Amino acid sequence: MKNFSTILLVMFVAMFWIFRLIVAFMHEIGQDLGGIAPFNQQMEIILLFVVLLCMILIVKRKIVGALIYLVAYGLYFGTNLMSGVTTLLNQGESVIDITLYTNMFISLLGVALPIAVLLDLLLDKNRKAHPKDKKTDWFYKNEKFDRKLDERADKNNYRTL
């Protein structure tokens, strides 16, 4: 995690995760959080654990973590975003419902954040330029296996008889 953009995206992912954790907890104890409620409580709890695993994979720069994050949040928030858009199109401008707009904004964040994380991992040039090779990196990138030259290094003259 050497890029500043990756650090920022992981911080945003963590903040959104904490927000969704608070929303799920408040819904579970029966409190209203300004009209914000989980779309599906059981799925929300499952996604909290999946996203926690995905955050670890994203920090380790694994594309699999970003793909799982995109698929999970894309299916969960994408369907709600599309249903909110169709509701707005069917209603017209007659009724302005703040709860609908708030849920659509949260769904938009839930879809845009995984796309940004995936694009950040795909466009990382350092990851492509310096791939890891597990067969040799344990030796060549480890300080304790570096050979130290001592005073005898140049004086080993072997004579042939």
N, C-alpha and C positions, 0 to 999 in steps of 0.2 A: 504494500500500500504506500507507494512512493509519490503518487500524484496528489496534488492538492484537490483536484476535482473529485477524486475517489474518496478522500477524507471527508469532503463536504457532503457528498452523496450518502455515504454511510451514516453521517450524523443526521441527515434528513430522514433516512430510512429508520434510524433508531428513534427519532422524535415522533415520527408517524406511528411506529410500533407502540410506543408508550401511550400516545393518544388513543390508539385503538384498544389498548389494554384498559385504559381508564373508561372508555365508552362501554366495553364489555362488562367491567366490574360495576359500573353505575347501573347498567341495565339489570344486572343480576341481583343487586340489592333493592331494585325497584325505584330508584331515583331518576328523575328526568334531567338530562343534560342539554337543555335548550333545544329540544326537538331532535337531537342526534341520538339515534339508536342503531344497534347492529341490524343488518338486514336479515341475518340468520344467526342466532346465538351459538348453536353448536358448530357451525362452519367457522364462525369468528374465532372460537377458541382453538380449533384445529389450525387455522391459519396463523394464529399467534405463535404456535410452536414451529410450524413450517418456516415462517419468516425468520425466527430466531436462528434456525439452522442455516437458512440462506444468507443471513448477515455474516455468519462465520465463513461461509464459502466465498462471499464477495470480498471480505477482507483478505482472504488468501488468494484472490485474483482468479478464481475459478469461474469459467463461463457457465458451467452447469448450475451454479447457485443463482446466477442472474436469470437463466432460462426458467428454472423452477419458480423463482420469484415472479417473473413476468406471467407465466401460465396461471399460477395460483391467484394472483391479484387481478389478472386480466379477466379470468372467468368470474371471480367474485364481484369485483367492482364494475367490470365492463357491462355485464348484463343489467346492473342497476342504473348505470349511466345511460344506457340505451332506452331503458324503460322510462327514465326521467325525461329524456329528450322527446320520446313519443307522447308522453303525457303533456308536456309543454306545447307540442305541436297540435294536439287535439283540443286542449283548453283554449288556446289562443291567448289573448291578452286580457281576458275578462277577470280572471282571478290570479292574484299574485300570492303564492304560497311560499313563505320564507323557509319552511321546512324542506320543501322540494328543492329549492335552490341550494340550501346548505348541504343536503345529501348529494346533490349533483356535483357540487364543488369538491366534496370529500371523495366522491367516486372518481372525479377527474384527477385529483392528486394521487389516488390509489392506482390509476392506470398510467399516469405520466411518470411517476417515480421509477417503476421497474423498467420502463423504456429508456429513461435516462441512464440508469445503472447499466443496462445491457449495452447501450451505445458507448458508454465510457470504457467498458471492458473491451469492446470490439475495436475501438479506435486507439487503444493504448499501443504506442509504437515500441515502448521499452519492453513490453511483454513479448512482442514478436521478435525484436532484435536480439534479446538475450533469453532464449528458452532454457529451461532447466533440464539437465541430463542427470538422472539419478545414478547412473552407472559410474560417472567420473567426478561429479561435483563433491562427493564426500571426501575425495582425496585432494583435488586441486583447490577447492575453496575452503580448506580447513587449515588453520594456522599451525596446529600441532604436528601436522605431517610435513610441513615445509622443512627442507634440508638446510641445516646450518653449516656454513663453511667454517672450518677452523684453521689454525695456523698450519696444519699438515696438508691442506688441500693441494697446494701447488708443489709440494716437496716429495710427492710419491713418485720417485723415479725407479722404475723397475728395469733391471738389467737382464739381458738375455745371456746365457752362458754359451 
